[in-house]
Amino acid sequence: MVYIIENANILKDNQLQRRCLLIKDNRIASIRTDVSQYKWMKMNAEAYIMTPTFVLLNNHLPSKGTFQEIKKYMTDTFLIKGCTTILTCVNVSYEKEILEKLREMKTALMGSPVDFIIGVKIPIKLLTQSLIRICKRERIPAIFVEINKVEELEMIPWGWIREAMFPFNNPLIPVISSKDKKEAKDILNRWNMIMIKEKIPCLSGELEENEPLSAAVLNKIGLYPQKASLMHGAEVSYNLYLKAREIKNVDEVSLFHYHGDRLVVTIHKGKVIRSGREVLYRPGNGEYVKVKTTSYFTI
């Protein structure tokens, strides 16, 4: 099916850009400023602010419970907020657990209404060349590394780790488990010094759960521009917020936190997920997203 979304007010870099989107086979085939010469069916989005749907990190997905309990959690945490993709991770204590825990997580999320991507979370002592090779082979896009003391960072052969990561280069993401604020700051400072010196793909800080992940983060883990973007070739997944003067110059994160009452439409891969106050819960509509290339796009 081919159609046009015209007069779309796309929020980008805290400003609204008026564009027209040519949609073909649930992909954005073209983005233009004028489509008056085309005769396809048109949808006027002038009354709305358009954003990509959000990607959230969540490591507390319900694996047990009744259908109604799971439905309520997934609806309240993700769907009602315009999130159609989640990043979660499995906790790994031993290298040989990785494949089994990945299978368990995929099975648990078979009924998910949103797309999902799975990383692994490990104590730093488990960060070895062989573990990196398993993650690379399985196309695991994010490795969360739990660090308790700054001294732990000095015990890792970082040069070997960098070599093992190439060419997939799935980023390392710090998780600071120390409760002491000064020690946590020291750990993060030392982490960044080592990552820069050794040229290791990484994130410079921790990720907050249930917060929209930025394009820079999504790019590093290989989801951007496949997800959370309104670019040529991207899937047709977007949110529509009622336009208002007070939300003219805000960013997507502010819309997510403070203007959820104005979110009226959520589209996920061309299908309506939310219309007005009604959220359409489709169990099993979500898919496991397998990343092919990390840091694919230059931001």
C-alpha positions as semicolon CSV with decimal commas, in nm:
position;residue;x (nm);y (nm);z (nm)
1;M;0,000;0,000;0,000
2;V;0,124;0,349;-0,089
3;Y;0,005;0,667;0,082
4;I;0,130;1,006;0,197
5;I;0,141;1,167;0,540
6;E;0,141;1,536;0,454
7;N;0,209;1,845;0,667
8;A;0,375;1,637;0,937
9;N;0,534;1,850;1,212
10;I;0,837;1,635;1,287
11;L;1,018;1,716;1,611
12;K;1,393;1,718;1,550
13;D;1,665;1,895;1,750
14;N;1,398;2,070;1,961
15;Q;1,238;2,225;1,653
16;L;0,944;2,135;1,432
17;Q;1,011;2,061;1,066
18;R;0,718;2,052;0,824
19;R;0,760;1,750;0,599
20;C;0,562;1,506;0,387
21;L;0,631;1,133;0,415
22;L;0,573;0,891;0,130
23;I;0,490;0,551;0,281
24;K;0,531;0,229;0,086
25;D;0,508;-0,125;0,229
26;N;0,520;0,011;0,585
27;R;0,851;0,186;0,519
28;I;0,930;0,554;0,473
29;A;1,009;0,558;0,103
30;S;1,070;0,932;0,076
31;I;1,064;1,254;0,281
32;R;0,982;1,575;0,097
33;T;0,869;1,931;0,156
34;D;0,603;1,914;-0,115
35;V;0,403;1,624;-0,259
36;S;0,131;1,814;-0,446
37;Q;0,226;1,638;-0,770
38;Y;0,141;1,294;-0,629
39;K;-0,210;1,147;-0,649
40;W;-0,188;0,881;-0,380
41;M;-0,414;0,886;-0,076
42;K;-0,308;1,155;0,172
43;M;-0,338;1,189;0,548
44;N;-0,312;1,541;0,688
45;A;-0,106;1,548;1,010
46;E;-0,101;1,928;1,046
47;A;-0,276;1,924;1,385
48;Y;-0,012;1,705;1,548
49;I;0,352;1,685;1,649
50;M;0,512;1,368;1,514
51;T;0,794;1,184;1,690
52;P;0,944;0,839;1,648
53;T;0,820;0,582;1,897
54;F;1,043;0,538;2,202
55;V;1,290;0,267;2,298
56;L;1,321;0,204;2,674
57;L;1,560;-0,001;2,886
58;N;1,375;-0,229;3,128
59;N;1,523;-0,515;3,328
60;H;1,212;-0,596;3,531
61;L;0,985;-0,748;3,271
62;P;0,724;-0,979;3,425
63;S;0,806;-1,341;3,344
64;K;0,530;-1,479;3,563
65;G;0,177;-1,372;3,641
66;T;-0,166;-1,387;3,489
67;F;-0,239;-1,258;3,141
68;Q;-0,421;-0,959;3,291
69;E;-0,126;-0,872;3,517
70;I;0,123;-0,890;3,230
71;K;-0,111;-0,694;3,004
72;K;-0,147;-0,418;3,264
73;Y;0,229;-0,393;3,316
74;M;0,313;-0,384;2,944
75;T;0,035;-0,136;2,871
76;D;0,110;0,103;3,158
77;T;0,490;0,087;3,124
78;F;0,527;0,091;2,746
79;L;0,224;0,114;2,518
80;I;0,043;0,402;2,688
81;K;0,367;0,603;2,672
82;G;0,437;0,551;2,303
83;C;0,713;0,291;2,347
84;T;0,716;0,010;2,091
85;T;1,065;-0,138;2,150
86;I;1,239;-0,241;2,471
87;L;1,600;-0,320;2,554
88;T;1,636;-0,575;2,831
89;C;1,919;-0,800;2,947
90;V;1,981;-1,137;3,107
91;N;2,194;-1,168;3,419
92;V;2,484;-1,404;3,358
93;S;2,705;-1,543;3,636
94;Y;2,885;-1,805;3,428
95;E;2,989;-1,796;3,065
96;K;2,816;-2,125;2,984
97;E;2,480;-1,977;3,094
98;I;2,455;-1,723;2,813
99;L;2,284;-1,930;2,543
100;E;2,039;-2,092;2,784
101;K;1,939;-1,760;2,942
102;L;1,898;-1,598;2,601
103;R;1,663;-1,878;2,497
104;E;1,466;-1,843;2,820
105;M;1,425;-1,468;2,771
106;K;1,317;-1,505;2,409
107;T;1,061;-1,766;2,513
108;A;0,932;-1,545;2,795
109;L;0,883;-1,256;2,551
110;M;0,709;-1,453;2,277
111;G;0,380;-1,291;2,376
112;S;0,522;-0,939;2,394
113;P;0,313;-0,667;2,225
114;V;0,631;-0,464;2,156
115;D;0,961;-0,545;1,985
116;F;1,251;-0,639;2,208
117;I;1,628;-0,659;2,201
118;I;1,835;-0,857;2,452
119;G;2,174;-0,776;2,603
120;V;2,370;-0,950;2,878
121;K;2,470;-0,826;3,222
122;I;2,787;-0,969;3,375
123;P;3,018;-0,902;3,671
124;I;3,338;-0,749;3,541
125;K;3,540;-1,058;3,637
126;L;3,348;-1,244;3,365
127;L;3,466;-1,006;3,093
128;T;3,694;-1,233;2,890
129;Q;3,785;-1,289;2,527
130;S;3,581;-1,608;2,509
131;L;3,269;-1,435;2,649
132;I;3,310;-1,153;2,400
133;R;3,333;-1,404;2,115
134;I;3,009;-1,573;2,225
135;C;2,832;-1,236;2,239
136;K;2,972;-1,146;1,898
137;R;2,862;-1,477;1,746
138;E;2,511;-1,442;1,892
139;R;2,489;-1,077;1,782
140;I;2,427;-0,958;2,138
141;P;2,427;-0,580;2,092
142;A;2,500;-0,464;2,447
143;I;2,715;-0,598;2,731
144;F;2,633;-0,446;3,071
145;V;2,940;-0,466;3,294
146;E;2,881;-0,453;3,669
147;I;3,164;-0,281;3,858
148;N;3,187;-0,257;4,237
149;K;3,540;-0,125;4,293
150;V;3,773;0,084;4,080
151;E;4,050;-0,175;4,126
152;E;3,846;-0,426;3,926
153;L;3,906;-0,219;3,615
154;E;4,281;-0,272;3,638
155;M;4,252;-0,651;3,626
156;I;4,110;-0,675;3,272
157;P;4,337;-0,726;2,966
158;W;4,166;-0,447;2,773
159;G;4,379;-0,480;2,460
160;W;4,271;-0,841;2,418
161;I;3,909;-0,746;2,484
162;R;3,923;-0,483;2,207
163;E;4,065;-0,735;1,961
164;A;3,798;-0,993;2,050
165;M;3,519;-0,736;1,993
166;F;3,621;-0,656;1,635
167;P;3,444;-0,624;1,394
168;F;3,100;-0,642;1,561
169;N;3,206;-0,395;1,833
170;N;2,907;-0,442;2,062
171;P;2,950;-0,169;2,325
172;L;3,028;-0,218;2,692
173;I;2,786;-0,037;2,923
174;P;2,891;0,038;3,284
175;V;2,670;-0,060;3,576
176;I;2,809;0,087;3,898
177;S;2,704;-0,129;4,193
178;S;2,891;0,069;4,461
179;K;2,655;0,269;4,684
180;D;2,928;0,514;4,782
181;K;2,883;0,825;4,563
182;K;3,250;0,923;4,561
183;E;3,360;0,571;4,476
184;A;3,095;0,546;4,204
185;K;3,224;0,871;4,053
186;D;3,584;0,744;4,069
187;I;3,483;0,420;3,898
188;L;3,311;0,605;3,615
189;N;3,603;0,844;3,569
190;R;3,850;0,556;3,552
191;W;3,618;0,364;3,318
192;N;3,614;0,649;3,070
193;M;3,990;0,700;3,088
194;I;4,049;0,333;3,007
195;M;3,786;0,319;2,733
196;I;3,932;0,623;2,558
197;K;4,290;0,505;2,593
198;E;4,213;0,152;2,470
199;K;3,965;0,270;2,201
200;I;3,696;0,031;2,318
201;P;3,333;0,071;2,201
202;C;3,136;0,172;2,508
203;L;2,891;0,407;2,671
204;S;3,043;0,671;2,896
205;G;2,776;0,640;3,166
206;E;2,500;0,423;3,303
207;L;2,161;0,392;3,137
208;E;1,848;0,476;3,332
209;E;1,559;0,235;3,315
210;N;1,229;0,342;3,159
211;E;1,387;0,653;3,006
212;P;1,383;0,707;2,627
213;L;1,720;0,601;2,487
214;S;1,890;0,866;2,278
215;A;1,974;0,827;1,911
216;A;2,344;0,816;2,002
217;V;2,291;0,522;2,239
218;L;2,063;0,341;1,995
219;N;2,319;0,386;1,720
220;K;2,594;0,231;1,931
221;I;2,386;-0,078;1,999
222;G;2,280;-0,100;1,635
223;L;1,913;0,001;1,658
224;Y;1,935;0,344;1,495
225;P;1,811;0,435;1,240
226;Q;1,617;0,107;1,217
227;K;1,424;0,206;1,529
228;A;1,328;0,540;1,686
229;S;1,381;0,740;1,370
230;L;1,176;0,904;1,096
231;M;1,425;0,872;0,813
232;H;1,427;0,737;0,461
233;G;1,405;0,359;0,477
234;A;1,292;0,343;0,840
235;E;0,988;0,146;0,953
236;V;0,661;0,336;0,994
237;S;0,654;0,371;1,373
238;Y;0,558;0,706;1,518
239;N;0,365;0,897;1,786
240;L;0,127;1,186;1,727
241;Y;0,085;1,449;1,999
242;L;-0,179;1,719;1,986
243;K;-0,005;2,041;1,888
244;A;0,002;2,322;2,142
245;R;0,196;2,645;2,186
246;E;0,355;2,534;2,514
247;I;0,514;2,222;2,358
248;K;0,647;2,389;2,047
249;N;1,015;2,389;2,140
250;V;1,054;2,086;2,367
251;D;1,250;1,769;2,301
252;E;1,120;1,413;2,277
253;V;1,217;1,329;2,636
254;S;1,011;1,623;2,766
255;L;0,716;1,509;2,558
256;F;0,754;1,161;2,705
257;H;0,760;1,286;3,065
258;Y;0,534;1,590;3,072
259;H;0,292;1,576;2,780
260;G;0,170;1,218;2,781
261;D;-0,186;1,349;2,806
262;R;-0,148;1,490;2,452
263;L;-0,038;1,160;2,298
264;V;-0,331;1,048;2,083
265;V;-0,190;0,807;1,824
266;T;0,084;0,544;1,827
267;I;0,169;0,350;1,512
268;H;0,400;0,048;1,524
269;K;0,523;-0,088;1,192
270;G;0,216;0,050;1,020
271;K;-0,033;-0,086;1,275
272;V;-0,237;0,125;1,516
273;I;-0,131;0,062;1,877
274;R;-0,308;0,357;2,034
275;S;-0,603;0,560;1,914
276;G;-0,720;0,833;2,149
277;R;-0,746;0,681;2,496
278;E;-0,779;0,328;2,364
279;V;-0,469;0,109;2,363
280;L;-0,487;-0,194;2,137
281;Y;-0,304;-0,479;2,309
282;R;-0,179;-0,737;2,060
283;P;0,006;-1,021;2,237
284;G;0,277;-1,168;2,018
285;N;0,287;-0,862;1,791
286;G;0,638;-0,784;1,912
287;E;0,943;-0,936;1,747
288;Y;1,296;-1,016;1,858
289;V;1,522;-0,761;1,691
290;K;1,850;-0,913;1,580
291;V;2,117;-0,651;1,528
292;K;2,335;-0,691;1,221
293;T;2,576;-0,401;1,268
294;T;2,647;-0,179;1,567
295;S;2,738;0,190;1,526
296;Y;2,613;0,170;1,168
297;F;2,504;0,531;1,134
298;T;2,719;0,842;1,175
299;I;2,555;1,088;1,415
